[in-house]
């Protein structure tokens, strides 16, 4: 069994590391079109990979952003992501070595927190991670819902696709109040709002403007209909994000 080494991933190795991570997550190699939209996010991260001779066998990365914590402070945070090791090289300490190198690098840059949103949370306890929040999904039957007794003053408007990147990020940064909110880099906003920007789906963003003309809230949502026998009897609206 050949020993492995870990090091920072170079830009020309990013796509190789991407395919290793995708293999670890049971997906195929990334195609050219998807890589064209993903490349900027792979280059705008702190990426570390493990190598056995000239073969990449594992990868971890961290995004750089500020996270809002209880008390109202924004603190530098490492957003751990894209963790994976080839199935042929597991149980050899590859991920432990990579996560350790990422953590050391984040500490040296002054990132006081490391956070991740994991599909298998039980894996990360041994690396020092614990549950910081829970996800909550609420379903509302509009047939039984009632209007709020007091509606806020002001007006609403739907944003055009070409307005989204000019309006939403600045409004989000100004309105973010809940601990756990994060300041997204430009590429992340483009990815987050991609469906609404493209305009080929029902994704929309609505903005609330106060009586004195200040935008003070927004919601990103989508709608879909269940069409049976030509009768659109049921519909579903999904709110992806709102603030404040």
Secondary structure as UniProt FT lines:
FT   STRAND          5..8
FT   HELIX           11..13
FT   HELIX           14..24
FT   TURN            25..26
FT   HELIX           32..43
FT   STRAND          46..52
FT   TURN            53..54
FT   STRAND          55..68
FT   TURN            70..71
FT   STRAND          74..85
FT   HELIX           87..89
FT   HELIX           94..109
FT   STRAND          113..115
FT   HELIX           121..127
FT   TURN            142..144
FT   STRAND          155..158
FT   HELIX           161..163
FT   HELIX           164..175
FT   TURN            179..180
FT   HELIX           186..192
FT   HELIX           194..198
FT   STRAND          204..209
FT   TURN            211..212
FT   STRAND          215..228
FT   TURN            229..230
FT   STRAND          231..243
//
